[in-house]
Amino acid sequence: MKGNIITASLLFTAISLSGCANSSGPLEISEADVMKKPSRCGFHEKENDPSNNIDPISRDKTPKYPLAAARDRVQGYAKMEFDISEDGRPVNINVIEGYPGDTFANAAAAALTGWRYPAEESTCQVVQLDFRIE
């Protein structure tokens, strides 16, 4: 998928869903709660062209929703920059943006380590993983 945006979904039992609205619309984001870290590739200073991103050939690890975030019904995202090694593994993973704060940073980075890309070296790829409760 171009742009490499995926959604990590957490399924609740019917009991925990009672009284909870479906959140399929866009997130309401407060810029004050967005965590931004320096980007060695300059992604904060320029718009990323999704056509430059290489699509993964496998996603062997799916993001695990952090338990505290699930309990509190927190939704958000983590955006990462990374390089692709000559054997197709993501390396030099750097979380450059997240909402809220770094809530989803560890889960997103851990999932990305299990993805595989075509076996060719590439630098400055970017992917955003969205975490939604449905």
C-alpha positions, 0 to 999 in steps of 0.5 A: 500500500503506497504511503505504508499506513496501516491500522492496528486494531484491537478487538474488545469483548462485547462487554467492554464495547458497551457504551463505546462509540465506533471511531472510524473517523479521523482522529481529533489531534491536539498539536500540543500532544504531538511528539516530534523528534529530530529527523535525520532525513528531514521529514519535518521540513519537507512533505514526504512523497509516498511514491518514493517509499518501498512497499514491504513484501511481508509484515510478519509482526503486527503492532501490539496495542499497548495495554494501558492505551487500550484500557484508557481507549487511547488512539493515535499513531507513530511515524518512523523513518528507517533504512532498508538493509541489503537483505531487506530488513528495516534498520536505523529505525527512528520514531520521529512523530507520535500522538499522543506523545510517544504512547505507540512508539515502542509497539510501532518500532517493534512491529517494523522490525518484523517487516521485510522489504525487497532485498536492495539497500535504501535510505530514508523510508517513512511509515506511519502506523495508526492505532485505532480501537474499533 
